[in-house]
Amino acid sequence: MCGIYGIITDRSVDIFRMQEAGNMLGHRGPDASGIWTSKNNRVGLGHTRLAIIDLSANACQPMSNEACPGCGRRNGSNFITYNGEVYNFQEIRADLEKKGHVFKSLSDTEVVLHSYEEWGEKCVDRFSGMFAFAIWDEKNQRLFLARDRIGKKPLFYYWDGKLFAFASEMRALLALNISKSVDLTAVYQYLTYQYIPAPHSVFENVFKLPPAHCLSLQDKKISVKRYWSMDFSKKIEVNSEEDLSADVFARLKESVRKRLISDVPFGAFLSGGIDSSIVVALMSELMDEPVKTFSIGFEEDAYNELPRAREIAELFKTDHHEFIVKFDALNVLPELVRHYGEPFADSSALPTYYLSKMTSDFVKVALSGDGGDESFAGYDRYYALKLMRKFRYVPGVLRSLSLKALDIYGESAGKSRTKRLKRFIQGSLYPQGLEYLHWMTAFSKEHTRSFYGPAMQDVMSQDPYEYLITLFKRSSAGDIVEKAMDADIHSYLPFDLLVKVDIASMANSLEVRCPFLDHGLMEFAASIPPEYKLNGRIKKYILRKAFKGLVPEKVFTRQKTGFGVPVSKWFRHDLKDYISDTLLSRVSLDRGYFRPEAVRSIVSEHISGKKDHGARLWTFLMLELWHREFMDT
């Protein structure tokens, strides 16, 4: 795993700027770095390396497709800067060698480069893995960028019609001296979803290359194309649950096996939930030595997964390590904001950062269970969506009264059942089809007039729900639950979960691999009839069947906790003064995003315990800290 960056300009490449961009990505690649410039000095590619496969200098980048005695690889016709892992690179290499290609390293980078030489832009169809790369084609004077199907590896780019620049992270892109002006539409999306979906970014003229897309730049013309998509419409015929369970087991085990290829030590994140337990169980079967496992917890019992993780670690006799988060807001939050580069309000980025930091002290690669919920229907909201069909038969008046009755108990914080029930009922008061949007947003459309200030007036006429509504409409799934799963795979998964994990882990020079995100496995999961994923109230039905006996039954039956953070409690106690001083400061209120009286009301209501605004306050806080880090300095 690495950091990549580059520039195409009408002027000479500024080596100082290139070096500064590389410095901004040093955490992504602490083992080596390099810069290549074209002979006319109009094109520059940069790379920082985290060495995982082929630790020799032969695998350093930027790399060319031909070796030149005395001058390294400078005289090639194609040049690459690459971030990721292509797990089937050995099979592709064998095919290329039969076609006469000669390799100078054992790395997957060189395989990607020669694949482009052999198959052109169609090379991406052959790759199985996670990647973001750029290839400069000297012969055709073309830049080719590509990103993996699911969106594991990030890729930002800037284009103003004259200057083109790209980088793995926003800070590196800014170091290439691009202009920066806040995109208010992106801020509107951030406030709605707590992340900014591709292709937008927080800055105008800065874009994210969407997952499963490639980009070509030639003669100052850009072409962005999708090369892969999920298909939920084609379903397999299930002859027996036993056969289907065996197939799921075998495919997931193979996915884990492929992700154990490494020339450096590796381990696994372990929460004690279904997905991470399955990954650790399969690793234990495939490895000759104890799996190194890593878990994190909080002092608050409701958010502490350590006892569950410890049970699994003991069962599979892993080399287990634990860490308790003790929040240091003044030091950690600004650092997180710098790494994420744009407003990002998933508070579980905090424990993910701490977990990655601890893990990186022992290994350079970790496997995780991310992606299992989206492919096998693991979220409670999927069952809620199914249940909503029946609940809507209850008269709206009674639903409204039940909501008022629950208000008598006061505002519940965190993961209480009362809070979840209230959120479910609130969703039922929206028009059919929009309840899921309510559950997936921090600020609803109703909040815009009461919360948002003058700076947001020009974008408030836009429908913030249009983004998710479009994903539901274009889904090939015929079942409402699968439509939600499909929408999550194209939104929440790549732009929230995977961003969170990539940035938090790479900030600590740690590569994270996700067996559940193997695109072949995901395609297979999409082809399974929906009743084998959500069967009645049983989530991940076929996954439970497949791993029954290997993973303890209680792992499947206990309540899902998720990777939550007790921000509501922190904002009422340890961080009460911090949140007040930050959000109610004159600098913050004068930005104009929110009506000052609305912010004061939200802070007051939360601290007093009248209402739980924890998630909204975190969203406000991340936006304000981002402004201080990227716009005020």
Summary of the structure (lengths in Angstrom):
residues: 633
radius of gyration: 24.4
end to end distance: 30.2
largest distance: 81.4
contacts: 2182
relative contact order: 0.12
helix: 46%
strand: 16%
